C-alpha cells in the first residue's frame, strides 16, 4: 500500500504540510498562494541530485485540496495526483449547508490553525465574496495530468466531489480526459476517532472487503505513471464505487453514477412512507436551545462520531417525526441525490428542518445513511435579498436536499 514501510518502496518520499504548520510555523504569512508553495516544493525536488523526472502527489483532506491548487500551476514535473476526501472549491455550501452553519467543522478547522472563522462568519449570506471565492477555486478545465480522486460515502466532501469529478471528465485537457479516475468507498473523512479512509471499521459498521482498497489502487496508479509498470492500470474502469447495503464493489465507465430516473414517495397518515399521495398534517414542538443531537454522519470534530450510527436513541424525543415504508419485498437502490419537499407552518418566523435518511435493520436499529438540513428563511436562496422570514400560521413549501449517496 501507500504510506507504509517507505524504505522498501521504489520511491523517494518527500513529506510536506501546508506552510504555517508544525516546523514551518514561523513561515506563515497571510494570503499565501499555497499552490505556488507546492510549485516551489516541486522546483526544490527537481533540483536535488537524487531526483528523476516525475513527481506524484498523494494526500487527504487539506493535502488533497492543495494538490488541486498545485495542478492549477502546471508544474512540468508534476506527473499525477491522488487527492483524497477533498475538493478544490472554497464554497458557501461547504460551511452553510442549507443555510445552516456547520459550526463543529469550522471549530475544528480553526483548532487546526486554518483561521477561517473571520472570513466565513463575515459572510453568512451568499455574496459576491463567495462568488469570487468559488470561481477562483474551481478549475476542472485546468487539469492537465492524470488523477485518482478518492472519496467516502460518509465524508462531508462527497457531494462536491461527485460534481467535480464529473466536470473533470468533461473539461480537463483532452489528452488526459480519459485518465481521470474516481474511487468511492464506505469511508469517513477521518482525522478524528478510529475510522479513516481505508479502515474496515466505519462508525458502528464494518466493511472488511473495503479495507485498504484505496492504498492498493493508489499504489497501482503511482506504479503505472511513475515507474512505467506494466500493471494494466490503464484498463481500470473510470469509476470504482462501493454499494452500501449490499456491501459490494461496482464499476462504471460513465462520468456520473446517479440514477437518471426518480420515484416519488409521500408522507402519509400513520407515519407511513409510500407511493400513495395523502393529505394530512403533523405537529411537534422544537426547542432551539435543545436541538436534536448529531449522532455520527459526515462530521469533523473530536467530540462527534463519524460514519454510520444507530439513530434509535432519538426516538424518545418529542421533536421528531418518523415516516417509514412497509417491509421491503425487494431490494431498493438509491444512487444520487435524494430530496424531500415539505409544507411547513410554524409559530415562529424561522426554524431549521433537519432530515435523516435511515435503514431500519431487522433488529430494530435505525442506521444512518445520510442527512441534510434547511433553514426556513433561506428556502428561496441564500443571498440577503432572498432571505424571507415566515409569517406564523402561514404554510410554506421548502425543499431539503441530501448529499449524493449510494445505498441498497
BALUMSE-881682 format. One record per residue (C-alpha): z, x, y. Coordinates in Angstrom, 1 decimal. Layout:
((Z,X,Y))
...
***
This chain:
((0.0,0.0,0.0))
((0.3,0.9,3.7))
((3.3,2.5,5.3))
((5.0,3.7,2.1))
((5.0,7.3,0.6))
((3.0,8.6,3.5))
((2.9,12.2,2.2))
((1.0,11.0,-0.9))
((-1.7,9.2,1.1))
((-5.0,10.7,2.1))
((-4.4,10.0,5.7))
((-2.7,11.7,8.7))
((-0.4,9.1,10.2))
((0.4,9.0,13.9))
((3.2,6.6,14.7))
((3.2,5.3,18.2))
((5.0,2.5,20.0))
((4.4,0.9,23.4))
((5.2,3.0,26.5))
((8.8,2.5,27.6))
((10.4,2.1,24.2))
((12.8,4.5,22.4))
((11.7,8.1,23.1))
((9.3,7.1,25.9))
((11.8,5.1,27.8))
((11.5,7.4,30.9))
((7.7,7.0,31.0))
((7.9,3.3,31.6))
((6.1,2.0,34.7))
((5.3,-1.5,35.9))
((1.9,-3.0,35.4))
((0.8,-0.2,33.0))
((-2.6,-0.6,31.2))
((-1.4,-0.4,27.6))
((-5.0,-0.5,26.4))
((-5.6,2.6,28.4))
((-2.5,4.2,26.9))
((-3.9,3.5,23.5))
((-7.2,5.1,24.6))
((-5.3,8.2,25.8))
((-3.5,8.4,22.5))
((-6.8,8.4,20.7))
((-8.0,11.2,23.0))
((-4.9,13.2,22.1))
((-5.5,12.7,18.4))
((-9.1,13.8,18.7))
((-8.1,17.0,20.4))
((-5.8,18.0,17.5))
((-7.0,20.7,15.1))
((-6.2,18.5,12.1))
((-8.2,15.5,13.2))
((-11.5,14.4,11.6))
((-13.8,11.9,13.4))
((-12.3,8.5,12.7))
((-9.2,6.6,13.8))
((-8.0,3.4,12.2))
((-5.1,1.4,13.7))
((-2.6,-0.8,11.9))
((0.5,-2.7,13.2))
((2.2,-6.0,13.6))
((3.2,-8.3,16.5))
((3.2,-6.3,19.7))
((1.5,-3.4,17.9))
((-1.2,-5.8,16.8))
((-1.6,-7.1,20.3))
((-2.1,-3.7,21.7))
((-4.8,-2.9,19.1))
((-6.9,-5.7,20.7))
((-6.3,-4.1,24.1))
((-7.5,-0.8,22.7))
((-10.5,-2.4,21.1))
((-11.5,-3.6,24.6))
((-11.5,0.0,25.8))
((-14.2,1.0,23.3))
((-12.9,4.5,22.3))
((-15.7,6.2,20.4))
((-13.4,7.3,17.6))
((-11.7,4.0,17.1))
((-13.3,3.0,13.9))
((-11.5,0.0,12.6))
((-8.3,-2.1,13.3))
((-5.7,-4.2,11.4))
((-3.8,-6.4,13.9))
((-1.1,-8.4,12.1))
((0.6,-11.7,13.2))
((-0.8,-11.1,16.7))
((-3.4,-12.5,19.1))
((-4.5,-10.8,22.3))
((-4.1,-13.6,24.8))
((-1.2,-13.9,27.2))
((-1.3,-17.7,27.2))
((0.7,-20.6,28.7))
((0.8,-22.4,25.4))
((2.4,-19.4,23.7))
((5.5,-19.8,25.9))
((5.4,-23.5,26.8))
((4.2,-25.2,23.6))
((3.7,-28.9,24.5))
((5.1,-28.1,27.9))
((8.5,-27.1,26.4))
((9.8,-23.5,27.0))
((10.2,-21.6,23.7))
((13.5,-20.2,25.1))
((14.7,-18.4,22.0))
((11.5,-16.4,21.6))
((11.4,-15.5,25.3))
((15.1,-14.3,25.0))
((14.2,-12.1,22.0))
((11.2,-10.6,23.8))
((13.5,-9.8,26.8))
((16.1,-8.3,24.4))
((13.4,-6.0,23.0))
((12.6,-4.8,26.5))
((9.3,-6.6,27.4))
((10.8,-8.1,30.6))
((8.5,-11.2,30.5))
((11.1,-13.8,31.8))
((10.5,-13.2,35.5))
((6.7,-13.8,35.1))
((7.0,-16.7,32.6))
((9.7,-18.5,34.5))
((8.0,-18.2,37.8))
((5.0,-20.1,36.3))
((6.4,-23.1,34.4))
((3.3,-25.1,35.2))
((-0.2,-24.2,34.1))
((-1.7,-22.5,37.2))
((-4.3,-20.1,38.5))
((-1.9,-17.3,37.5))
((-2.1,-18.4,33.8))
((-5.9,-18.9,34.1))
((-6.3,-15.4,35.2))
((-3.9,-14.0,32.6))
((-5.6,-15.9,29.8))
((-9.2,-15.0,30.9))
((-8.3,-11.3,31.3))
((-6.6,-11.0,27.9))
((-9.1,-12.9,25.8))
((-12.2,-11.0,24.8))
((-13.7,-11.7,21.3))
((-17.1,-10.7,22.8))
((-15.7,-7.1,23.3))
((-15.0,-6.5,19.6))
((-17.4,-3.7,18.5))
((-15.6,-2.4,15.4))
((-14.6,-4.0,12.0))
((-11.2,-5.8,12.0))
((-8.9,-7.2,9.3))
((-6.8,-9.8,11.1))
((-3.7,-10.7,9.1))
((-1.5,-13.8,9.8))
((1.0,-16.1,8.2))
((1.3,-19.9,7.9))
((4.9,-19.7,9.2))
((4.1,-17.3,12.1))
((4.2,-18.6,15.7))
((0.8,-16.9,16.4))
((-1.1,-18.7,13.6))
((-2.8,-21.4,15.8))
((-4.1,-18.9,18.3))
((-5.1,-16.5,15.5))
((-7.3,-19.1,13.8))
((-9.1,-19.8,17.1))
((-9.6,-16.1,18.0))
((-10.9,-15.2,14.5))
((-13.5,-17.9,14.7))
((-14.6,-16.7,18.1))
((-14.7,-13.1,16.9))
((-17.0,-14.2,14.1))
((-19.4,-15.7,16.7))
((-19.1,-13.5,19.7))
((-18.3,-9.9,18.6))
((-21.0,-7.3,18.7))
((-23.9,-8.5,16.5))
((-23.8,-5.3,14.3))
((-20.1,-5.9,13.3))
((-20.1,-9.7,13.4))
((-20.1,-9.8,9.6))
((-17.3,-7.2,9.4))
((-14.5,-9.4,10.8))
((-12.1,-10.4,8.1))
((-9.1,-12.7,8.0))
((-6.2,-12.8,5.6))
((-3.6,-15.6,5.9))
((-0.6,-15.6,3.6))
((2.6,-17.7,3.2))
((4.3,-15.4,5.6))
((6.6,-15.5,8.6))
((6.3,-13.3,11.7))
((9.1,-11.0,10.6))
((11.3,-9.0,12.9))
((14.5,-11.0,12.1))
((16.0,-11.8,8.8))
((14.8,-10.5,5.4))
((11.4,-12.1,5.4))
((8.4,-10.2,6.7))
((4.6,-10.2,6.3))
((4.1,-9.4,2.6))
((7.6,-10.2,1.3))
((7.8,-12.6,-1.6))
((10.9,-14.4,-0.2))
((10.0,-16.6,2.8))
((12.8,-18.8,4.0))
((14.1,-20.8,1.1))
((11.0,-20.4,-1.0))
((9.5,-17.6,-3.0))
((5.8,-16.6,-3.3))
((5.6,-13.9,-6.0))
((1.8,-13.9,-6.1))
((1.6,-13.1,-2.3))
((3.9,-10.1,-2.4))
((2.3,-7.1,-0.6))
((-1.2,-8.6,-0.8))
((-1.6,-7.6,2.9))
((-0.8,-4.0,2.1))
((-3.2,-3.8,-0.8))
((-6.1,-5.3,1.3))
((-5.3,-3.2,4.3))
((-5.5,0.0,2.1))
((-8.8,-1.1,0.7))
((-10.1,-1.8,4.2))
((-9.0,1.6,5.6))
((-10.3,3.5,2.5))
((-13.7,1.9,3.0))
((-14.0,2.6,6.7))
((-12.2,5.9,7.0))
((-12.8,7.6,3.6))
((-16.2,6.1,2.6))
((-14.5,4.8,-0.5))
((-16.9,3.0,-2.9))
((-14.4,0.2,-3.5))
((-16.7,-2.8,-2.8))
((-14.7,-3.8,0.3))
((-18.0,-4.9,1.9))
((-18.3,-7.7,-0.7))
((-14.8,-9.2,0.2))
((-15.0,-12.8,1.4))
((-14.6,-13.0,5.2))
((-11.5,-15.3,4.8))
((-8.8,-14.9,2.2))
((-6.1,-17.6,2.5))
((-3.1,-18.9,0.7))
((-2.8,-22.6,0.0))
((0.7,-23.7,0.4))
((1.8,-26.3,-2.2))
((-0.5,-25.2,-5.0))
((0.6,-21.6,-4.2))
((-2.8,-20.2,-4.9))
((-5.3,-17.9,-3.1))
((-8.7,-19.1,-1.9))
((-11.6,-17.5,-0.1))
((-14.2,-18.7,2.3))
((-17.4,-17.4,3.9))
((-17.2,-19.7,6.8))
((-15.7,-18.8,10.2))
((-13.2,-21.7,10.1))
((-11.5,-23.3,7.1))
((-10.5,-26.5,8.8))
((-11.5,-29.7,7.0))
((-14.0,-31.5,9.2))
((-13.1,-35.0,8.1))
((-9.9,-36.7,9.2))
((-7.8,-39.5,7.8))
((-5.6,-41.8,9.9))
((-2.1,-42.7,8.7))
((0.0,-45.2,10.5))
((3.7,-45.7,11.1))
((4.8,-49.0,9.6))
((7.9,-51.2,9.4))
((10.4,-50.0,6.9))
((9.7,-46.4,7.9))
((6.5,-46.3,5.8))
((3.6,-44.0,6.4))
((0.3,-45.5,5.1))
((-3.4,-46.1,5.8))
((-2.5,-49.7,6.8))
((-2.0,-50.3,10.5))
((1.0,-52.1,11.7))
((2.6,-53.2,15.0))
((6.3,-52.8,15.5))
((8.8,-50.6,17.3))
((11.8,-48.5,16.5))
((14.5,-47.1,18.8))
((17.0,-44.3,18.8))
((19.3,-42.6,21.3))
((18.5,-39.0,22.3))
((21.1,-36.7,24.0))
((19.5,-33.7,25.7))
((22.9,-32.0,25.6))
((22.8,-32.2,21.8))
((19.1,-31.8,20.7))
((18.1,-31.8,17.1))
((18.6,-28.2,15.9))
((15.8,-25.8,14.8))
((16.0,-25.2,11.1))
((13.5,-22.5,10.1))
((9.9,-22.7,11.1))
((7.9,-20.4,13.3))
((10.8,-18.8,15.1))
((11.6,-15.4,16.7))
((15.3,-14.9,17.3))
((18.1,-13.2,15.3))
((20.2,-16.4,15.4))
((17.4,-18.5,13.9))
((16.0,-18.6,10.4))
((12.3,-18.1,9.9))
((10.0,-19.9,7.4))
((10.2,-22.9,5.2))
((13.7,-24.5,5.1))
((15.1,-27.9,3.9))
((15.5,-30.3,6.8))
((17.7,-32.7,4.9))
((20.8,-31.8,7.0))
((19.2,-33.7,9.9))
((19.3,-37.0,8.1))
((22.8,-37.8,9.3))
((21.8,-37.6,12.9))
((21.3,-40.7,15.0))
((18.3,-39.3,16.9))
((15.8,-39.1,14.1))
((13.2,-41.4,12.8))
((11.6,-40.6,9.4))
((8.4,-42.1,8.1))
((7.2,-41.3,4.6))
((4.3,-42.2,2.3))
((4.9,-43.5,-1.2))
((4.9,-41.1,-4.1))
((1.5,-39.5,-4.0))
((-0.6,-40.5,-7.0))
((-2.9,-37.4,-6.5))
((-3.0,-34.2,-4.5))
((-3.5,-34.5,-0.8))
((-4.7,-31.4,1.1))
((-4.5,-30.8,4.8))
((-6.3,-27.8,6.3))
((-6.5,-27.7,10.1))
((-4.6,-29.2,13.0))
((-2.6,-32.5,12.4))
((-1.7,-34.6,15.4))
((0.4,-37.7,16.0))
((-0.3,-40.3,18.6))
((2.8,-42.3,19.7))
((3.5,-45.1,22.2))
((6.8,-44.2,23.9))
((9.1,-46.1,26.2))
((12.3,-44.6,27.5))
((15.3,-45.4,29.7))
((14.9,-42.1,31.5))
((12.0,-40.6,33.4))
((11.4,-37.8,30.9))
((12.1,-36.8,27.3))
((10.9,-34.4,24.6))
((9.2,-35.7,21.4))
((9.7,-33.3,18.5))
((7.7,-33.8,15.3))
((8.4,-32.2,11.9))
((6.0,-32.5,9.0))
((7.8,-32.0,5.7))
((7.1,-32.2,2.0))
((9.7,-34.2,0.1))
((10.4,-32.4,-3.1))
((11.3,-34.3,-6.3))
((14.8,-33.1,-6.0))
((15.1,-34.7,-2.5))
((14.7,-31.6,-0.3))
((12.6,-32.1,2.8))
((10.8,-28.7,3.1))
((9.3,-27.9,6.5))
((5.6,-27.4,6.6))
((5.1,-27.2,10.4))
((6.4,-28.7,13.6))
((5.4,-29.5,17.2))
((6.7,-30.9,20.4))
((5.6,-32.5,23.6))
((7.4,-33.0,26.9))
((6.5,-36.5,28.1))
((5.9,-35.6,31.8))
((3.2,-33.2,30.6))
((1.4,-35.8,28.5))
((-1.6,-35.8,30.8))
((-1.7,-32.0,31.3))
((0.4,-29.0,32.2))
((-0.5,-28.5,35.8))
((1.8,-29.5,38.6))
((-0.8,-32.1,39.7))
((-0.9,-33.6,36.2))
((2.9,-33.9,35.9))
((3.8,-37.6,35.6))
((7.3,-38.9,35.0))
((7.9,-42.1,33.2))
((9.0,-45.4,34.7))
((11.8,-46.7,32.5))
((10.7,-49.5,30.3))
((7.0,-48.8,30.5))
((5.1,-47.8,27.4))
((3.1,-44.6,27.5))
((0.7,-43.1,25.0))
((1.3,-39.4,24.0))
((-0.4,-37.1,21.5))
((1.7,-34.4,19.8))
((-0.3,-31.6,18.3))
((0.9,-29.5,15.3))
((-0.4,-25.9,14.7))
((-3.1,-25.1,12.2))
((-1.7,-25.3,8.7))
((-2.9,-25.4,5.1))
((-0.9,-27.4,2.7))
((-1.4,-29.4,-0.5))
***
